[in-house]
Amino acid sequence: MSRKQGALSQELGTLSPELGPLSPELEAMSPEEPEGGDWAGSSALASVTLRVAVVCTSNLNRSMEAHRLLSKKGFVVRSFGTGSFVKIPGPTADQSSIYCFNTRYDEIHKDLVQKDEEFYANSGILCMLERNMEIKPRPERFQNCRDVFDLILTCEEKVYDQVVEELNSREQVTLHLVHVINVNIQDSFKEASLGAFLFSELCQCIQLLDDVDNEIEEVLLEFEEMSGQTFLHTACFY
């Protein structure tokens, strides 16, 4: 076993009491708000060579909470959605609010306050948008991005399929390899926080690897065993 593999095993062993199946017993992480913007992050804690994208459906909750935590851990990170539009649930099933992906978070916030400030405040959606406003200006759609990543983390299988389909539909130019990894995270504030913690620990472990392309499957198997979650993984090329 190499020194880095040993460190990885020790890290996973330390995490084992916490990496349960995203259960309510886990303590949610509450990191400080990061300084925002595209490619937010610092190289102080993590290598700038590992470029990470986190993707959910609307780039509102799960991907943004992971964006926040990964940024605080020093990773070079961006976040995206794969949906055709940004959808926010309303007081009833037929009162959802729909926005284009180029709509700023502060504009969405203002619109929801005008519609029903009490409901959106009590549901936590206004606080969510205020958090997002500190990270970047607006939600972004993955299909419209041509930046190159080393690791793409998705929050549900449908999003994973959309990301893989999008990457495979593009002309391969540089043959730069990107690892796409999915773990299902429920779209709630509590589970988004727990999922962000899991993604953060996964990224930190991947940073320890000497050969990511050949050793990443072993890491994912370790995380499946420790967390009780199923990880999907595929490699694509740019």
N, C-alpha and C positions, 0 to 999 in steps of 0.2 A: 504493500500500500504506500502511495506517495505521501509526502508531507501534506499536500493540499487535500488529498482524499481523506487523510486522517483528520484534518481540520474540519472537513465537511461532515464526517461522521460524528465528530464531537459536537458540532453546531446543531445537527439534527437531533442528537441525543438531548441537548439542552432544551430544544424546542418541544420535545415530545409531550410534556404535560399540557402544552398550550395548543398544539395543532390538532385539536379535535375536529369532528365533522361539522365545522362552522356552527357549533351549538350555542344556545343562549348562555351556557356557563362560561364561555370565554369572555375575558375582559376586552372591551373595544378599545382600540388605540385612540388616543386623542393628541396627536402631534400638533405643534404650533402651525399657524397658517404660513405657507411658503410664499416667497416672493414669486410673482407669476410671470407669464409671458410664454411664448413658444419656446420649446426646448429649455424649460425651466430646470434648474438644478446646478449643483456644484460638484467639482471633482474632488472635494475634500474627503468624502467618504467612499465614493465609488468611482470606478474607472470611466472616463468619458468615452471610451471606445465602445462600451455596451450601450447601444441606442435602443431604447425601449418605447414601445407604443402599447397603450391599454385601450381596449375597445369594448363598448357596450352598444346598446341600441340608439340612444338619443344623446349620449355624451353629457348627461346631466348628473347622474348619481354614482353608479358603480365605478365607471372609468375615471370620474373626477376625484373620487375619494382615493383611489389608487394613485392617480396623478399627484395628488397632494402629498401622500406619504412617501412615494418613491422619490419625489423631488426633495423632500426633507432628508432622505437618506443619501442624497447626493447623486442620484441617477439622472442621466440625460433622458428625459421622458416627454412624450406628447400623448394626448388622449383624443379619442374619436368616437363617433357613432357610425352605424351602418344603415340606419333606417332612411326612409325617403323624406322624413320630416321629423321634427322634434315634437313629442307629444307629452303633455302634462295632464294627469288625471284631475277631474274637477269634482264638485260636490256629488254629482251623480254620474252614472256610466255614460250618459249622452251629453255631458258637459265638459268633455276634454278640450283643452286648448292646444291648437296646432300652430307650429311656427316653422319657418324655413330655417335651414342650418346657418344662414348668414345673419340671423337675428341675434343681437347682442344679449348677453345675460341680463344687463341692467334694463334693457327694453322689455324683456319678458317679465322681469320683476315688477316694473312699473305697470304693465298691462294687467298682471294678476292682482296687484293692489287695487286697481280701479274696478276689477270684476268682483272680487270678494276677499278683501284683505283679511278678515277674521278667519275664514276657512283656510286660506293658504298659509297664514301665520301658524295656526294651530296644527296644521298637517306637517309643518317643518319645511315646506317647499320654499318659502321665502328665505329661510336661513340657508338652505342648500344653494340657492341662487347667489346669495351674498358670499358664500364660500367660493363658489365658482368664479365670481367677479374678481376675487383676489388672485386667482390662478391665471386666467386668460380672458380675453374679451368676449368670446362667443363659442358656441359649440361648433365642432368641425366634423365633416363627413369623411370617413376613411377612403372612400372611392375617389375622392377629389384630391387626395394627397399623393405626391410622387416622391416624397422623401424616402430615404433608405433606412431600414431598421435592422438590427441584429436579432431582436426578440419582440414578438407581438403577443400580448396576453389578452385573451378574450374571456368574457364573463358568462357566456351561455353558448350552447352548441349551435344554435341558429346563427349567431354572430360569427362564430368560428367558421362555419360553412361559407358564410358570405365573404369573409376575409380571404379564405383559401381560394374561393372561386374568383374573386377579384384579382388576386396575385397571379393565378394561373392563366387568366385571360389576357394578361399583358405580355407584350413582346419581351423576351428575356434578352437583356443587353449586356449587363456586366457579369451575370452569373454569381452575383453576391448572394450568399445563402442566408435566409432568415428562418428562424424557428418560430412557428406559430403554436401556442399552447393555450388550451382552454381548461378552465375549471368552472363549473356552474355555480353562480352566486345569485341568490334571490335578490330581487330589486327592492330592497328595503334599506333604510338608513343603517340599521344594526348590522345586517348581513354585508352591506357594502364596506363597512368599517372592518369587519372580520376578514372579508375577502382581500381588502387592501393589505392587511397585515400578512396574509398568506402569500400574496404576490411579492411583498417586500422581502420576506424570508427566502422565497424561491430565488429572487434575483441576487440576493446576497450570497447564496450558496453557489449559484452559477458563476459568480465572480471569482470563486476559488478554483475553478477548474483550469487545468493546464490546456485541455483540448475540448472545448465546448461541444464541437460537432460530434465527437466520438463518445463523450462522457455524459451528455445531457440526459439520455434515456435512463441511466443509472440513478441520476438525481431525481428524476420524476418518479421512478419506482419507489425510492426512499420516501418521497413526499406522499405518495399514495398510501404507503403503509403507515406513515406517521399521522396523516390527517384523516384517513378514511374517505378521501375524495377520489374521484376518477379524473385523471388528467388525459386529455387528448393532445396529440402532438403530431405535427407534420412539418416537413422542411420544404420551403419554396425558394425560388430564385428570382432575382431582379434582372 
